[in-house]
Amino acid sequence: MANMHSTARPRTNAARICTIVGFVFAVLALLLNPLIFGVIGLVLGIVGAVLGDKPLGWYAAAANVAAIVISLLIINAFVNN
C-alpha cells in the first residue's frame, strides 16, 4: 500500500506562472477590457489548476469571472446613467 501512486499532479513552475498571470489578467479585466482580458485570465487560471496549482488556479479563474461581471456592471451603470 505504501507504493500507491497519487492521482493528483504535482505542481510545476508553469502552473504557478499561469496562475499568477491569471490574477494579473483579472486586474486588467477589471480596469481595461473585461471580455478580452477576463476570458484569457479565466483560461490561464483553469490551465494553472489543471497543471497542479489546485487552489490558486481555481481562485484565479473565479477572480476573472468576478472581474468580468463587476466590470460589465460598472460599464452598464455608466452607459445607462
Contact map, one row per residue, 1 for C-alpha under 8 A:
111100000000000000000000000000000000000000000000000000000000000000000000000000000
111100000000000000000000000000000000000000000000000000000000000000000000000000000
111110000000000000000000000000000000000000000000000000000000000000000000000000000
111111000000000000000000000000000000000000000000000000000000000000000000000000000
001111100000000000000000000000000000000000000000000000000000000000000000000000000
000111111000000000000000000000000000000000000000000000000000000000000000000000000
000011111000000000000000000000000000000000000000000000000000000000000000000000000
000001111100000000000000000000000000000000000000000100000000000000000000000000000
000001111110000000000000000000000000000000000000001100000000000000000000000000000
000000011111000000000000000000000000000000000000001110000000000000000000000000000
000000001111101100000000000000000000000000000000001110000000000000000000000000000
000000000111111100000000000000000000000000000000001110000000000000000000000000000
000000000011111110000000000000000000000000000000000000000000000000000000000000000
000000000001111111000000000000000000000000000001001000000000000000000000000000000
000000000011111111100000000000000000000000000011111110001000000000000000000000000
000000000011111111110000000000000000000000000001000010001000000000000000000000000
000000000000111111111000000000000000000000000001000000000000000000000000000000000
000000000000011111111100000000000000000000011011000000001000000000000000000000000
000000000000001111111110000000000000000000011011100010011001000000000000000000000
000000000000000111111111000000000000000000000000000000000001000000000000000000000
000000000000000011111111100000000000000010010000000000000000000000000000000000000
000000000000000001111111110000000000000111111000000000001001100100000000000000000
000000000000000000111111111000000000000010001000000000000001001100000000000000000
000000000000000000011111111100000000000010000000000000000000000000000000000000000
000000000000000000001111111110000000110110000000000000000000000100000000000000000
000000000000000000000111111111000000110010000000000000000001001100100000000000000
000000000000000000000011111111100000000000000000000000000000000000100000000000000
000000000000000000000001111111111100110000000000000000000000000000000000000000000
000000000000000000000000111111111111110000000000000000000000000100110010000000000
000000000000000000000000011111111100000000000000000000000000000000110110000000000
000000000000000000000000001111111100000000000000000000000000000000000010000000000
000000000000000000000000000111111100000000000000000000000000000000000000000000000
000000000000000000000000000111111111110000000000000000000000000000000000000000000
000000000000000000000000000111111111111000000000000000000000000000110011000000000
000000000000000000000000000010001111111000000000000000000000000000010000000000000
000000000000000000000000000010001111111100000000000000000000000000000000000000000
000000000000000000000000110110001111111110000000000000000000000000000000000000000
000000000000000000000000110110001111111111000000000000000000000110110000000000000
000000000000000000000000000000000111111111100000000000000000000100000000000000000
000000000000000000000100100000000001111111110000000000000000000000000000000000000
000000000000000000001111110000000000111111111000000000000001100100000000000000000
000000000000000000000100000000000000011111111100000000000001110110000000000000000
000000000000000000000100000000000000001111111110000000000000100000000000000000000
000000000000000001101100000000000000000111111111000000001000100000000000000000000
000000000000000001100110000000000000000011111111100000011111100000000000000000000
000000000000000000000000000000000000000001111111110000001101100000000000000000000
000000000000001001100000000000000000000000111111111000001000000000000000000000000
000000000000011111100000000000000000000000011111111111001100000000000000000000000
000000000000001000100000000000000000000000001111111111111100000000000000000000000
000000000000001000000000000000000000000000000111111111001000000000000000000000000
000000001111011000000000000000000000000000000011111111000000000000000000000000000
000000011111001000000000000000000000000000000001111111000000000000000000000000000
000000000111001100100000000000000000000000000001111111111000000000000000000000000
000000000000000000000000000000000000000000000001111111111100000000000000000000000
000000000000000000000000000000000000000000000000100011111110000000000000000000000
000000000000000000100000000000000000000000001000100011111111000000000000000000000
000000000000001101100100000000000000000000011111110011111111100000000000000000000
000000000000000000000000000000000000000000001101100001111111110000000000000000000
000000000000000000000000000000000000000000001000000000111111111000000000000000000
000000000000000000110110010000000000000011001100000000011111111100000000000000000
000000000000000000000100000000000000000011111100000000001111111110000000000000000
000000000000000000000000000000000000000001000000000000000111111111000000000000000
000000000000000000000010010000000000000000000000000000000011111111100000000000000
000000000000000000000110110010000000011011000000000000000001111111110000000000000
000000000000000000000000000000000000010001000000000000000000111111111000000000000
000000000000000000000000000000000000000000000000000000000000011111111100000000000
000000000000000000000000011011000100010000000000000000000000001111111110000000000
000000000000000000000000000011000110010000000000000000000000000111111111000000000
000000000000000000000000000000000000000000000000000000000000000011111111100000000
000000000000000000000000000001000000000000000000000000000000000001111111110000000
000000000000000000000000000011100100000000000000000000000000000000111111111000000
000000000000000000000000000000000100000000000000000000000000000000011111111100000
000000000000000000000000000000000000000000000000000000000000000000001111111110000
000000000000000000000000000000000000000000000000000000000000000000000111111111000
000000000000000000000000000000000000000000000000000000000000000000000011111111100
000000000000000000000000000000000000000000000000000000000000000000000001111111110
000000000000000000000000000000000000000000000000000000000000000000000000111111111
000000000000000000000000000000000000000000000000000000000000000000000000011111111
000000000000000000000000000000000000000000000000000000000000000000000000001111111
000000000000000000000000000000000000000000000000000000000000000000000000000111111
000000000000000000000000000000000000000000000000000000000000000000000000000011111
